[in-house]
Amino acid sequence: MKQYRKLFFLGFICAAWPVSYAQAQDVSAGVPDSLLTIGYTVGHTRNISSLVESFTGKQLKADQITNPLEAIYGKVPGLTIQRTANGTAALDAVRLRGTTSLTSGNDPLIIIDGVFGDISMLTSVYPTDIESFTILKDASETAQYGSRGASGVIEITTKKGVKGKTRVSYNGSFGVASVYKSLKMLSADEFRKVAEQTGVSIIDKGNNTDFRKEIQQTGFQQDHHIAFYGGRDESSYRVSLGYMSREGVIVNENMRNFTSNMNMTQSLFNGFIRCDVGMFGSVQNNRNLVDEQKTFYSAAAFNPTFPNHKNGDGSWDGVTNASQITNPLAWMEVKDKESVSRISTHAKLLLNFTPDLKMRLFGSYSYNMVENSQYLPTGVWAHGQAYRGVRKSESLVGNAMLTYRKRLKRHFIDALALAEVQEEKFSGFYTTVTNFSSDLFGFDNLQAGALRPWEGTNSYYERTRLLSFMGRANYTYADRYVLTVNARADASSKFGDNHKWGFFPSVSAAWNVTEEDFMKRFPLVNNLKVRVGYGLAGNQSGINSYTTLRLAQPNGVVPVGSAPVVSLSELRNTNPDLKWEVKHNFNAGFDLALFANRLLFSVNYYLSKTTDMLYMYNVSVPPFTYNTLVANIGSMRNSGVEIAVGVTPLKTKDMELNINANVSFQQNKLLSLSGVYNGERIAAAEYKSISSLDGAGFHGGYNHIAYQIVGQPLGVFYLPHSTGLVSDGNGGYKYGVADLNGNGISLEDGEDRYIAGQAVPKATVGSNISFRYKDFDLSVQINGAFGHKIYNGTSLTYMNMGIFPDYNVMKGAPQVNIKDQTATDYWLERGDYVNFDYVTAGWNVPLRGTKRYVQNLRLTFTVNNLATITGYSGLSPMINSATVNGTLGLDDKRNYPLARTYTLGLSINF
C-alpha cells in the first residue's frame, strides 16, 4: 500500500495538476465569456448550466498523430483511449466515464461538422483541419442526442475560410520509429547451454537467430497537409488535402491515409439566408498483422537455433511438438490488407427571419466501404486459406430546427424545437476458400482454392430508422441564475410496436456566484460557478436491426431427393417486448478562477445508473425453444469525481509557464443480472469469464482470469491464491495453492477462488506542461493510471520450464526452474504507471522582411513514448484496461515491442 501511495503521489505531482474548465480556455487567455457550440445550439459560457469542455487552437496537439482524438488525449478528465499497442492501426475503443453497458454502445457519439458517426469516422479528418473539440459528458447536454448520446458526445468543428485574399498553409513532418524494449528470451547459445545443463535433447539447427529482431524493422512515417482558404464579406471557402504514411516497427505492417476537406459559406439576400456546404472523406489502406498473439508468441518462443531463411524447397522449418506457434518468418508472409473509403457531405441552410427568430435546415449523407483481403499461406495454415469481403454502410440524416433567442433587460431566453430523421443501411458479403495447391495466387484468384466451406460464404443487408423530436429551453436571470430543460423523444425501428418510443428528458441549473453583489468584496475571485443536472439517455446499440422480429435464417444443407437444399429455421428466441436501455445520470460541480484567471479549478461529481440493460440471459428449455434470450433486466452503476486545475505561475513578455492537468476517480458496480420475464425467472451465469489465457497448455484448463460477477466492478480478477513456490518433488517448483474454503483444493468457479483486484484503473491522471521563452517553446504530456492490476500471463508462460525445449523461455526461467503454469494470483501485479507520452520543442522562426510572402514559419522536434515509471515487471503496463473484451487486464504474449518515435515538423503559412 505504501508503494502504491508513493507512485500515486508522484503521478499526481508529475501528471495531475488537473484542468476541466481550465482546459476549456487557454490559461493565458483567461476565462472570457466565449461562444460555444453545444449540441444543436450555441451559447455563451455564462448561459451554460452544465459541464462543457472545449479545446481550440494551440491547446491541440495536431502534429505527429494518427487519429484526431490523440490531440486531446490526457487533457479531458474521464476520457480513455485504447490503442492497439504501438501498431499503426487506429483506435480500438474510446470511453467517456467508463463502461455503462454490457453489450455495446459504450463509445461516444462522434459528430464532425454536424455529421453523426462512430470513432472510425475520425480517420476521415486530418488533425490540422480541426478548429475545435467540444466534449459533452453531462446528461443534461447529451440528452439532446437521445439514444445516440448515452455514452457521451465528442463534437469536432473543422476550420472554415476567412475574409481576405487567398492564403496557403502547409504542415508536414517526417519521423523515425525504433524498438527500444523487447522481451528477454534465451539466445541460441543460452538455449543450448540450458539444454546441456538439464540433460534435455533439443533440435539444434546450428544457427543463432533472434526471431524477435528478425520480424522488426525501423519504422518511417511522414505527414503532409496543404490548405487553401480565403473569402469576402458574403462568402468564404477552404479546401485541404492530407496524406499520412506509417511504416510500423513490424515487417509488412503499414498504413496510408489520404484525406480531403472542403467547406464553403455563402450569404444571400443581405444576410437573410446563409448556406454552409461541406465535404470530407478519406481513402485508407492498411496492411495488418492477422494475429498479434500468434505473431509475437511465435517470435518469442520459437527455437532460436533455426535459420532465418526458407529451406531449398521453399518451405519453412517448424517444431512439430510446438503446436501453438509457427515459424515467425512464415507469419510475415501472411497478407492481410484492408482498404477503407469514406465520404461525408453536409449542407446547412440558415434562415434569419428576425434577429431573434431563425430556422435551420440541415442534411448529411455518409458512405463507407471497407474491403478486406486475407491470405494465410501453407506455412501457417494447412493447404492455405483466402478470404475476400466487403462491408458497406450508408447514413442519411435530415433535421429542421426553429430557434428563438431574446434578451429582455435582466432576462434571457433561448429556446429551440427540432424534428429529425435518420436512416442507416448496412450491407456486405464475404467468401472463404481453402485447399490451395500453390501460394502464388493468394487472394487475387479465389478459383485457385479447391474448397469453399458453406459457412465461409455469406451476405447480409440491414436497414434501421430513427425518428426524433426535441424541445429545449434555456433561461438566464441577471446572468446569475441559469436553468436549462431538454426533452427528446426517439422512435427506433429496432423495437416492437409497444416500445418504439423512448423519452429522454433532462434538467440542469447553474449559479454564477461572481455576479452577486457580495462577491465584489473578493476581487481575487474572477469566476465562481456552481452546476447541477439530471437527465436520461437511451441505448439501442445492444441489438441489431431485427432482433425483435421472428426471422427464418439458413441453418445448413440437407439432401432433398438428389439435390442439396438449404434448410431454414429460427435459430434464437424472439423477444418482441424489448425496449430501450436507459441511463440515469446525475452531475454536480463547480468552476473557480482566481488571480486574474491565472489559477483555474474545476470539480465534477457524477453518478449514473443504467437500467433495463440489454443482455443475453440463460433461460429454461422448455418453455423457451432455445436456452438464451435477449431481455431488459440488469442494472449497473458508475460514479466518479473529476478534478481539474490550470495554473500560470510565470507570465512575462518573454517567458510563460502553463501547467494544465486533471485526475479522475471512477467506481463501477454490476448491480443485477437477474429478474422475471413473462413469469419465468431468468438470470445470467453467476461467474462469467471475460478474459482468458491462450497458448500451449491453456486450452481446456483453468485459464480464466478476469470475470463479470454481480456485485463487483466489471472485470475483476477471480483467482486461486498462491502461497508461493513449492517443490514439485522432481527438482523443480510449482505454485502452491491455498485451500480457501477448507474443503480441499479445487480451482472451479465458486470454490478456491477469490476477488483479487480489478482490471480497470480506479484513478487516471493527465498533465500538459508548456514553457515558452521568446520564440522557443517546450511542452510535455504526461499520463498515468492507478489502483488497478495486470495479470502477467506472458511471464506465467515464458517462466515455465515445463514447456522447454519445444518453446523458448525467458532468461531468468532456468534459475527459478518453475515447471507449472497454473493460473493463480502469483503473477497478478499492480498496474500503476506514469507515462511521459511526448515532449515537443518548437521554434517560431522570426521572419524579418519576408512577411509579404510568408506569414509565419514554425519548426518542431517531437519524441513520442519518452519513458514510463512503473513497478510492473512486464513489457508495458499500458495494456487494455478499459474495454470489456477478451484482453481486459491480461498481458498474454500479444504486446508489441516498445518503440520510440523521433519526428521533425514544419509548419508554414503564406
Secondary structure as GFF3:
##gff-version 3
##sequence-region A 1 910
A	DSSP	alpha_helix	2	15	.	.	.	ID=ss1
A	DSSP	alpha_helix	21	24	.	.	.	ID=ss2
A	DSSP	three_ten_helix	27	29	.	.	.	ID=ss3
A	DSSP	beta_strand	35	38	.	.	.	ID=ss4
A	DSSP	beta_strand	41	44	.	.	.	ID=ss5
A	DSSP	three_ten_helix	45	47	.	.	.	ID=ss6
A	DSSP	beta_strand	52	56	.	.	.	ID=ss7
A	DSSP	three_ten_helix	57	59	.	.	.	ID=ss8
A	DSSP	three_ten_helix	68	72	.	.	.	ID=ss9
A	DSSP	beta_strand	79	83	.	.	.	ID=ss10
A	DSSP	beta_strand	91	96	.	.	.	ID=ss11
A	DSSP	beta_strand	109	112	.	.	.	ID=ss12
A	DSSP	beta_strand	115	117	.	.	.	ID=ss13
A	DSSP	three_ten_helix	119	124	.	.	.	ID=ss14
A	DSSP	three_ten_helix	127	129	.	.	.	ID=ss15
A	DSSP	beta_strand	130	136	.	.	.	ID=ss16
A	DSSP	alpha_helix	139	142	.	.	.	ID=ss17
A	DSSP	three_ten_helix	143	149	.	.	.	ID=ss18
A	DSSP	beta_strand	153	158	.	.	.	ID=ss19
A	DSSP	beta_strand	164	181	.	.	.	ID=ss20
A	DSSP	alpha_helix	188	198	.	.	.	ID=ss21
A	DSSP	alpha_helix	211	214	.	.	.	ID=ss22
A	DSSP	beta_strand	219	231	.	.	.	ID=ss23
A	DSSP	beta_strand	235	247	.	.	.	ID=ss24
A	DSSP	beta_strand	254	268	.	.	.	ID=ss25
A	DSSP	beta_strand	273	287	.	.	.	ID=ss26
A	DSSP	alpha_helix	292	301	.	.	.	ID=ss27
A	DSSP	alpha_helix	328	331	.	.	.	ID=ss28
A	DSSP	beta_strand	335	352	.	.	.	ID=ss29
A	DSSP	beta_strand	357	376	.	.	.	ID=ss30
A	DSSP	beta_strand	385	408	.	.	.	ID=ss31
A	DSSP	beta_strand	411	436	.	.	.	ID=ss32
A	DSSP	three_ten_helix	446	448	.	.	.	ID=ss33
A	DSSP	beta_strand	449	451	.	.	.	ID=ss34
A	DSSP	three_ten_helix	454	456	.	.	.	ID=ss35
A	DSSP	beta_strand	458	477	.	.	.	ID=ss36
A	DSSP	beta_strand	481	492	.	.	.	ID=ss37
A	DSSP	three_ten_helix	497	499	.	.	.	ID=ss38
A	DSSP	beta_strand	501	512	.	.	.	ID=ss39
A	DSSP	three_ten_helix	513	515	.	.	.	ID=ss40
A	DSSP	three_ten_helix	517	521	.	.	.	ID=ss41
A	DSSP	beta_strand	525	539	.	.	.	ID=ss42
A	DSSP	beta_strand	553	560	.	.	.	ID=ss43
A	DSSP	beta_strand	563	569	.	.	.	ID=ss44
A	DSSP	beta_strand	581	594	.	.	.	ID=ss45
A	DSSP	beta_strand	599	618	.	.	.	ID=ss46
A	DSSP	beta_strand	628	651	.	.	.	ID=ss47
A	DSSP	beta_strand	655	672	.	.	.	ID=ss48
A	DSSP	beta_strand	674	677	.	.	.	ID=ss49
A	DSSP	beta_strand	680	683	.	.	.	ID=ss50
A	DSSP	beta_strand	688	692	.	.	.	ID=ss51
A	DSSP	beta_strand	704	708	.	.	.	ID=ss52
A	DSSP	beta_strand	716	719	.	.	.	ID=ss53
A	DSSP	beta_strand	722	727	.	.	.	ID=ss54
A	DSSP	beta_strand	733	737	.	.	.	ID=ss55
A	DSSP	beta_strand	754	758	.	.	.	ID=ss56
A	DSSP	beta_strand	763	773	.	.	.	ID=ss57
A	DSSP	beta_strand	776	786	.	.	.	ID=ss58
A	DSSP	beta_strand	789	792	.	.	.	ID=ss59
A	DSSP	alpha_helix	793	798	.	.	.	ID=ss60
A	DSSP	three_ten_helix	801	803	.	.	.	ID=ss61
A	DSSP	alpha_helix	813	816	.	.	.	ID=ss62
A	DSSP	three_ten_helix	825	827	.	.	.	ID=ss63
A	DSSP	beta_strand	828	830	.	.	.	ID=ss64
A	DSSP	beta_strand	833	844	.	.	.	ID=ss65
A	DSSP	beta_strand	856	870	.	.	.	ID=ss66
A	DSSP	beta_strand	890	891	.	.	.	ID=ss67
A	DSSP	beta_strand	898	909	.	.	.	ID=ss68
###
